């Protein structure tokens, strides 16, 4: 394969980067505004981390990072919160991050660009401008909405994946619908039991948030794969009893052992935030379980052992990450494109 190297913008703790590294495509640097991502990114990927806002990042400085005569790959997963259905009408000022990504592309002039984001992004004008700018600059552009289980990722997650190349037509390799053989059980079923609010003696990341006495009763009354719909009326919240409440069927839900996991969000550590209850134990899933469902390998170090554990920060890092296996699929697609 021709020599190629990548730079990862909005890299977070490195899910996309690690997928590329596992496919033997070197990533020479990651950029992110969050300094707390540095430890996980650098420790696991053995590469540079630059803590800098994209708005203040020079395209020319990024271009200088690439070795001479290398095929330049530029990756960018702009924070998706502004485009998420959970945040309609909020944080619209952050939409310019995609335009800033376009500015960096114009200055770096990479041969290949890839972006991963939420599907709703395609409904916004800023995405149309981004695609048109790529085409104007000589890129062949292909994008699709990916259902992660089609790529053997055990999570009911849909994502937008864009690939663009100056070298010719490019597309994501095809998945296999209905062929996912990974389940909640296969990914986390072997872990030792922990109680709500407990920490494993063997693995400090295998820890959970505590539950209120009422929520402990609620989860005990929730069967595997069930939710608040299975409770007696005296356990339900007022909002559940309203007609509109019936649309939120996964709230206070348990996962099923032999089912796929729900989309792992930054709120996975809270039992009341979605179908994040453990299939059997009376608690929300642990941070370790979320990491594994995001297809990070167990050796991947998420938290600096020399710093205090901050649950909200760690949950944000895990939930915002690109699943490593999706990163591998994108890397495989690029490698196939380059060698063809």
C-alpha positions in Angstrom: 0.0 0.0 0.0 1.2 3.5 -0.7 2.4 5.4 2.3 -0.4 7.3 4.0 -0.7 9.1 7.3 -3.7 10.7 9.1 -4.4 13.6 11.4 -7.5 13.4 13.6 -9.4 16.6 14.4 -11.9 16.6 17.3 -10.1 13.4 18.3 -11.4 13.0 21.9 -9.9 9.9 23.6 -9.1 8.3 20.3 -11.7 5.9 19.2 -11.4 6.7 15.5 -7.6 7.0 15.8 -7.3 3.6 17.4 -9.4 2.0 14.7 -6.9 3.4 12.1 -3.9 2.2 14.1 -5.4 -1.3 14.4 -5.6 -1.3 10.6 -1.9 -0.2 10.3 -2.7 3.4 9.1 -0.5 5.7 11.2 -2.1 8.7 12.9 0.5 11.3 13.5 -1.5 13.7 15.6 -4.8 14.4 17.3 -6.4 17.7 18.0 -9.1 18.4 20.6 -10.2 21.3 22.8 -10.5 19.1 25.9 -7.2 18.8 27.8 -8.7 15.9 29.8 -8.6 13.7 26.7 -4.8 13.9 26.5 -3.9 11.0 28.8 -6.1 8.4 27.0 -5.3 9.6 23.6 -1.5 9.7 23.9 -1.2 6.6 26.2 -3.0 4.3 23.9 -2.0 5.6 20.5 1.6 6.7 21.0 1.2 9.9 19.0 1.0 13.6 19.5 -2.0 15.4 21.1 -2.6 19.1 20.6 -5.1 20.9 22.9 -6.3 23.7 20.7 -9.6 25.1 19.4 -10.0 24.4 15.7 -10.8 28.1 15.2 -7.3 29.0 16.4 -5.6 26.1 14.5 -3.5 26.9 11.5 -4.0 24.7 8.4 -0.4 25.3 7.4 0.8 23.9 10.8 -1.2 20.8 10.3 0.0 20.4 6.8 3.6 20.5 8.1 3.0 17.4 10.3 2.6 15.1 7.3 5.7 13.4 6.0 6.7 14.3 2.5 5.3 12.3 -0.3 2.6 10.8 2.0 -1.0 10.4 1.1 -2.6 12.8 3.5 -5.7 11.7 5.3 -7.6 14.2 7.4 -10.3 13.0 9.8 -12.8 15.1 11.6 -15.7 14.4 13.9 -17.1 17.8 14.8 -19.0 17.7 18.1 -22.5 16.4 17.3 -24.5 18.0 20.0 -25.7 20.9 17.9 -27.2 18.5 15.4 -28.6 15.9 17.8 -32.3 15.5 18.2 -31.7 15.9 21.9 -30.5 19.5 21.4 -32.9 21.0 18.8 -32.6 24.8 19.1 -29.6 24.6 21.3 -25.9 25.4 20.8 -26.4 26.5 17.2 -23.3 28.6 17.6 -21.2 25.4 17.5 -22.3 24.6 13.9 -19.5 26.7 12.6 -17.1 23.9 13.7 -18.0 22.1 10.5 -17.1 25.2 8.5 -13.8 25.5 10.3 -13.2 21.8 9.4 -13.7 22.9 5.8 -11.3 25.7 6.2 -8.6 23.3 7.5 -9.3 21.0 4.5 -8.8 23.9 2.1 -5.4 24.7 3.7 -4.1 21.2 4.2 -5.1 19.9 0.8 -5.4 16.3 1.9 -5.9 13.5 -0.7 -8.6 11.9 1.5 -11.1 13.2 4.1 -13.4 11.3 6.4 -16.0 12.5 8.8 -18.3 10.7 11.3 -21.3 12.4 12.8 -25.0 12.1 13.7 -27.4 11.4 10.8 -29.4 14.6 11.4 -26.4 16.6 10.2 -27.5 15.9 6.6 -30.7 18.0 7.2 -28.7 21.2 7.8 -27.5 23.7 5.2 -24.0 23.8 6.8 -23.6 20.1 5.7 -24.7 20.9 2.1 -22.1 23.7 2.0 -19.4 21.3 3.4 -20.1 18.7 0.7 -20.2 21.3 -2.1 -16.9 22.8 -1.0 -15.3 19.3 -1.2 -16.6 18.8 -4.7 -15.5 22.2 -5.8 -12.0 21.3 -4.6 -11.8 18.2 -6.7 -13.1 15.5 -4.2 -15.3 12.6 -5.1 -17.7 12.5 -2.2 -19.7 9.6 -0.8 -21.7 9.4 2.4 -24.2 7.1 4.0 -26.1 6.5 7.2 -24.5 3.5 8.9 -26.4 1.1 11.2 -23.6 -0.1 13.4 -24.8 -3.8 13.8 -24.4 -4.2 10.1 -20.7 -3.9 10.8 -20.8 -6.3 13.8 -20.8 -3.5 16.3 -23.1 -4.6 19.2 -24.9 -1.2 19.6 -28.1 0.1 18.0 -26.3 3.1 16.8 -26.8 5.0 13.5 -24.1 7.3 12.3 -23.3 9.4 9.3 -20.0 8.4 7.7 -18.6 10.6 4.9 -15.6 9.7 2.7 -14.1 12.0 0.1 -11.0 11.5 -2.1 -9.1 13.4 -4.8 -7.8 10.0 -6.0 -11.0 8.7 -7.5 -14.4 7.3 -6.4 -14.5 6.1 -2.8 -17.1 4.4 -0.6 -17.5 2.6 2.7 -17.2 -1.1 2.5 -20.5 -2.9 2.6 -21.9 -4.3 5.9 -23.9 -7.4 6.4 -27.5 -6.8 7.5 -28.6 -9.1 10.2 -25.2 -10.7 10.6 -24.1 -9.2 14.0 -23.1 -12.0 16.3 -22.2 -9.8 19.2 -24.6 -9.1 22.0 -24.7 -7.5 25.4 -23.9 -10.9 26.9 -20.9 -11.5 24.6 -19.4 -8.1 25.4 -19.9 -7.7 29.1 -21.4 -10.9 30.5 -18.1 -12.2 31.8 -17.4 -9.2 34.1 -17.6 -9.7 37.8 -20.8 -8.4 39.5 -20.7 -5.0 41.2 -23.4 -3.3 43.2 -24.9 0.2 42.5 -22.3 2.6 43.7 -19.7 -0.1 43.9 -16.2 -0.5 42.5 -14.5 -3.7 41.4 -11.4 -4.6 43.3 -9.9 -5.9 40.0 -10.7 -3.0 37.7 -11.2 0.6 38.9 -13.1 1.5 35.7 -15.7 -1.2 36.5 -17.6 1.1 38.8 -21.2 2.4 38.9 -23.2 5.3 40.2 -25.3 4.7 43.2 -29.1 4.6 43.0 -31.7 6.3 45.2 -33.8 4.0 47.4 -36.8 4.5 45.1 -34.8 3.8 42.0 -33.5 0.6 43.6 -37.0 -0.5 44.0 -37.8 0.5 40.4 -35.0 -1.4 38.8 -35.8 -4.5 40.9 -39.3 -4.3 39.2 -37.8 -4.0 35.7 -37.3 -7.2 33.8 -34.5 -7.7 31.3 -35.4 -5.8 28.2 -38.2 -4.0 30.1 -38.7 -0.4 31.3 -41.0 1.8 33.4 -43.9 0.4 31.4 -43.6 -2.8 33.5 -44.0 -1.0 36.8 -47.0 -0.6 39.0 -48.5 2.9 38.9 -47.2 3.8 42.3 -43.6 3.6 41.0 -44.2 5.7 37.9 -43.3 9.3 37.5 -46.1 11.8 36.7 -44.7 12.4 33.2 -45.0 8.6 32.5 -48.7 8.8 33.2 -49.3 11.5 30.6 -50.1 10.5 27.1 -46.8 12.1 25.9 -44.8 9.9 28.3 -45.6 6.8 26.4 -43.2 7.8 23.6 -40.2 7.4 25.9 -40.3 3.7 26.2 -36.6 3.1 26.9 -36.4 5.4 29.9 -35.5 3.5 33.1 -35.0 0.5 30.9 -32.8 -2.6 31.3 -30.8 -4.1 28.5 -31.4 -7.7 27.4 -28.6 -10.2 27.6 -29.1 -11.5 24.1 -30.0 -8.2 22.5 -27.9 -5.4 21.1 -27.0 -2.5 23.4 -28.7 0.9 22.9 -26.6 3.8 21.6 -24.1 4.6 24.3 -24.4 8.3 25.0 -22.7 10.5 27.5 -25.5 9.8 29.9 -25.1 6.0 30.1 -24.1 6.0 33.7 -27.6 7.1 34.8 -30.2 4.4 35.1 -33.0 7.0 34.3 -31.4 8.3 31.2 -32.3 5.5 28.8 -32.0 1.7 28.5 -28.9 1.7 30.5 -29.9 -0.7 33.3 -27.8 -3.8 33.6 -29.6 -6.9 32.3 -29.5 -8.7 35.6 -27.8 -6.7 38.3 -29.8 -3.8 40.0 -27.8 -0.9 38.7 -26.8 1.1 35.6 -24.0 -0.2 33.5 -20.5 0.5 34.6 -18.0 2.7 32.9 -16.0 -0.4 31.9 -19.1 -2.0 30.4 -19.8 1.2 28.3 -16.2 1.1 27.1 -16.5 -2.5 25.9 -19.9 -1.8 24.2 -18.1 1.1 22.4 -15.8 -1.7 21.1 -12.7 -0.3 22.8 -10.3 -3.1 23.7 -10.0 -3.8 27.4 -6.4 -2.7 27.5 -7.4 0.8 26.5 -6.6 3.1 29.3 -9.3 5.7 29.8 -8.5 7.4 33.1 -5.1 8.7 34.3 -4.5 6.6 37.5 -2.7 9.6 39.0 -5.7 11.9 38.9 -9.1 11.8 40.8 -11.9 9.9 39.0 -14.5 12.3 37.7 -17.6 10.4 36.6 -19.2 13.0 34.4 -15.9 13.7 32.5 -15.3 10.0 32.0 -18.8 9.4 30.8 -18.5 12.3 28.3 -15.3 10.8 27.0 -16.8 7.4 26.5 -20.1 8.5 25.1 -18.6 11.0 22.6 -16.1 8.5 21.2 -16.3 6.9 17.8 -16.6 3.1 18.4 -13.2 1.7 17.6 -14.7 -1.0 15.3 -16.4 1.7 13.2 -13.0 3.4 13.0 -11.5 0.2 11.7 -14.3 -0.1 9.0 -13.5 3.4 7.8 -9.8 2.7 7.8 -10.4 -0.6 5.8 -12.4 1.3 3.3 -9.7 3.9 2.8 -7.0 1.2 2.5 -9.1 -0.6 -0.1 -9.5 2.6 -2.0 -5.8 3.3 -2.1 -4.7 -0.1 -3.2 -7.4 -0.5 -5.9 
